[in-house]
């Protein structure tokens, strides 16, 4: 794998991406390492064997994580004519998809909160806690939808 900077620096950066994915999204470290590597590798397509070797992952673990990442649309398989190897590439809009899913989940919480308010009787401290959560999440969703990322 070629890339920007030396191999040790690249691997440190990949590990930082993995740590972020673990802490912020509760993803397994290997999933974060795959995403980090796919963002920085040059050329942008890399084989499963190259990924496994670079991040020191077992093929079985790598296979299940690649299946997951392709199923959710963050990574895609790439075929090269005349080459039997399958390569992987991070989708150009992968991060937009991640954020959009988070925004959609914030909207879904609104329905859950409405149901909780009704269940709690519509007033009292427990109802106010539900409304506070709903207002905070709605506020965050509204900010993000008013100011979408520039692509």
CORQUI-V555168 format. One record per residue. N is the residue number from 1. RES is the residue in three letters. SS is DSSP state (2 for helix, 1 for strand, 0 for the rest). D_CENTER is the distance of its C-alpha to the mean C-alpha in Angstrom with 1 decimal. Layout:
# CORQUI-V555168
n:N res:RES ss:SS d_center:D_CENTER
n:N res:RES ss:SS d_center:D_CENTER
This chain:
# CORQUI-V555168
n:1 res:UNK ss:0 d_center:22.6
n:2 res:UNK ss:1 d_center:23.7
n:3 res:UNK ss:0 d_center:21.8
n:4 res:UNK ss:0 d_center:22.4
n:5 res:UNK ss:0 d_center:24.2
n:6 res:UNK ss:0 d_center:25.5
n:7 res:UNK ss:2 d_center:23.7
n:8 res:UNK ss:2 d_center:23.7
n:9 res:UNK ss:2 d_center:22.2
n:10 res:UNK ss:2 d_center:19.4
n:11 res:UNK ss:2 d_center:18.7
n:12 res:UNK ss:2 d_center:18.9
n:13 res:UNK ss:2 d_center:16.3
n:14 res:UNK ss:2 d_center:13.9
n:15 res:UNK ss:2 d_center:14.7
n:16 res:UNK ss:2 d_center:14.0
n:17 res:UNK ss:2 d_center:10.4
n:18 res:UNK ss:2 d_center:10.3
n:19 res:UNK ss:2 d_center:12.2
n:20 res:UNK ss:2 d_center:10.0
n:21 res:UNK ss:2 d_center:7.0
n:22 res:UNK ss:2 d_center:9.9
n:23 res:UNK ss:2 d_center:11.7
n:24 res:UNK ss:2 d_center:9.4
n:25 res:UNK ss:2 d_center:7.2
n:26 res:UNK ss:0 d_center:9.7
n:27 res:UNK ss:0 d_center:8.0
n:28 res:UNK ss:0 d_center:10.8
n:29 res:UNK ss:2 d_center:11.8
n:30 res:UNK ss:2 d_center:12.2
n:31 res:UNK ss:2 d_center:8.7
n:32 res:UNK ss:2 d_center:7.9
n:33 res:UNK ss:2 d_center:11.3
n:34 res:UNK ss:2 d_center:10.7
n:35 res:UNK ss:2 d_center:8.0
n:36 res:UNK ss:2 d_center:10.4
n:37 res:UNK ss:2 d_center:13.3
n:38 res:UNK ss:2 d_center:12.4
n:39 res:UNK ss:2 d_center:12.1
n:40 res:UNK ss:2 d_center:15.5
n:41 res:UNK ss:0 d_center:17.5
n:42 res:UNK ss:1 d_center:20.6
n:43 res:UNK ss:0 d_center:21.3
n:44 res:UNK ss:0 d_center:17.8
n:45 res:UNK ss:0 d_center:18.4
n:46 res:UNK ss:1 d_center:18.8
n:47 res:UNK ss:1 d_center:20.1
n:48 res:UNK ss:2 d_center:18.8
n:49 res:UNK ss:2 d_center:21.9
n:50 res:UNK ss:2 d_center:21.1
n:51 res:UNK ss:2 d_center:17.6
n:52 res:UNK ss:2 d_center:19.2
n:53 res:UNK ss:2 d_center:22.0
n:54 res:UNK ss:2 d_center:20.1
n:55 res:UNK ss:2 d_center:17.8
n:56 res:UNK ss:0 d_center:20.6
n:57 res:UNK ss:0 d_center:18.9
n:58 res:UNK ss:0 d_center:21.0
n:59 res:UNK ss:2 d_center:21.0
n:60 res:UNK ss:2 d_center:20.6
n:61 res:UNK ss:2 d_center:17.4
n:62 res:UNK ss:2 d_center:16.0
n:63 res:UNK ss:2 d_center:17.2
n:64 res:UNK ss:2 d_center:15.5
n:65 res:UNK ss:2 d_center:12.1
n:66 res:UNK ss:2 d_center:12.7
n:67 res:UNK ss:2 d_center:14.0
n:68 res:UNK ss:2 d_center:10.9
n:69 res:UNK ss:2 d_center:8.6
n:70 res:UNK ss:2 d_center:11.6
n:71 res:UNK ss:2 d_center:12.3
n:72 res:UNK ss:0 d_center:9.3
n:73 res:UNK ss:0 d_center:10.0
n:74 res:UNK ss:0 d_center:7.4
n:75 res:UNK ss:1 d_center:10.3
n:76 res:UNK ss:1 d_center:13.9
n:77 res:UNK ss:1 d_center:17.1
n:78 res:UNK ss:1 d_center:19.8
n:79 res:UNK ss:1 d_center:23.5
n:80 res:UNK ss:0 d_center:26.1
n:81 res:UNK ss:0 d_center:29.6
n:82 res:UNK ss:0 d_center:31.9
n:83 res:UNK ss:0 d_center:29.3
n:84 res:UNK ss:0 d_center:28.4
n:85 res:UNK ss:0 d_center:25.3
n:86 res:UNK ss:1 d_center:21.9
n:87 res:UNK ss:1 d_center:19.6
n:88 res:UNK ss:1 d_center:15.8
n:89 res:UNK ss:1 d_center:14.2
n:90 res:UNK ss:1 d_center:10.9
n:91 res:UNK ss:0 d_center:11.4
n:92 res:UNK ss:0 d_center:12.8
n:93 res:UNK ss:0 d_center:11.1
n:94 res:UNK ss:2 d_center:7.5
n:95 res:UNK ss:2 d_center:6.7
n:96 res:UNK ss:2 d_center:9.3
n:97 res:UNK ss:2 d_center:8.0
n:98 res:UNK ss:2 d_center:5.0
n:99 res:UNK ss:2 d_center:8.1
n:100 res:UNK ss:2 d_center:10.5
n:101 res:UNK ss:2 d_center:9.3
n:102 res:UNK ss:2 d_center:9.7
n:103 res:UNK ss:2 d_center:13.0
n:104 res:UNK ss:2 d_center:14.1
n:105 res:UNK ss:2 d_center:13.9
n:106 res:UNK ss:2 d_center:15.9
n:107 res:UNK ss:2 d_center:18.4
n:108 res:UNK ss:2 d_center:18.7
n:109 res:UNK ss:2 d_center:19.7
n:110 res:UNK ss:2 d_center:22.6
n:111 res:UNK ss:2 d_center:24.2
n:112 res:UNK ss:2 d_center:23.8
n:113 res:UNK ss:2 d_center:25.4
n:114 res:UNK ss:2 d_center:28.2
n:115 res:UNK ss:2 d_center:29.0
n:116 res:UNK ss:2 d_center:29.0
n:117 res:UNK ss:2 d_center:31.4
n:118 res:UNK ss:2 d_center:33.7
n:119 res:UNK ss:2 d_center:33.6
n:120 res:UNK ss:0 d_center:34.5
n:121 res:UNK ss:0 d_center:37.4
n:122 res:UNK ss:0 d_center:36.2
n:123 res:UNK ss:0 d_center:37.6
n:124 res:UNK ss:0 d_center:37.6
n:125 res:UNK ss:2 d_center:35.4
n:126 res:UNK ss:2 d_center:32.9
n:127 res:UNK ss:2 d_center:32.6
n:128 res:UNK ss:2 d_center:32.1
n:129 res:UNK ss:2 d_center:29.2
n:130 res:UNK ss:2 d_center:27.4
n:131 res:UNK ss:2 d_center:28.3
n:132 res:UNK ss:2 d_center:27.1
n:133 res:UNK ss:2 d_center:23.6
n:134 res:UNK ss:2 d_center:23.7
n:135 res:UNK ss:2 d_center:24.9
n:136 res:UNK ss:2 d_center:22.4
n:137 res:UNK ss:2 d_center:19.4
n:138 res:UNK ss:2 d_center:21.3
n:139 res:UNK ss:2 d_center:22.1
n:140 res:UNK ss:2 d_center:18.5
n:141 res:UNK ss:2 d_center:17.6
n:142 res:UNK ss:2 d_center:20.8
n:143 res:UNK ss:2 d_center:20.2
n:144 res:UNK ss:2 d_center:16.9
n:145 res:UNK ss:2 d_center:18.6
n:146 res:UNK ss:2 d_center:21.7
n:147 res:UNK ss:0 d_center:19.9
n:148 res:UNK ss:0 d_center:17.2
n:149 res:UNK ss:0 d_center:15.7
n:150 res:UNK ss:0 d_center:18.1
n:151 res:UNK ss:0 d_center:17.3
